[in-house]
Amino acid sequence: QVQLVESGGGLVQAGGSLRLSCVASVSISSINTMGWHRQAPGKERELVASITNSGSTNYTDSVKGRFTISRDNAKNTLYLQMNSLEPEDTAVYYCKADWVWFYKRYAWGQGTQVTVSS
């Protein structure tokens, strides 16, 4: 079973930066896609960014040019560098892993709170 542990959230002023980390309990080199999702109060969880094991990335429009997703397979760690943070980025950020082993499987982390003050 894959376990994911996020860290790096916190309180930051608008315009500031944070880097989120997600450490997996297994080698992530065999995980097809890893991603960051977020959920703000009263809103549905949304995909923020994803990265495949070949390095292809995808971002939601609202974070393009500000956030960068990366993965370090040697450290079994996924990152999200967030720059130029805005109050609208305030949410709980979740790490997710998607892979195939006979069938599609996935795992979620417990989430880390990001709060951006204006």
Secondary structure, DSSP 8 states (H G I E B T S, - for coil): ---EEEE--EEEETT--EEEEEEESS-GGG-SEEEEEEE-TTS--EEEEEEETT--EEE-GGGTTTEEEEEEGGGTEEEEEE-S--GGG-EEEEEEEEEESSSEEEEE---EEEEEE-
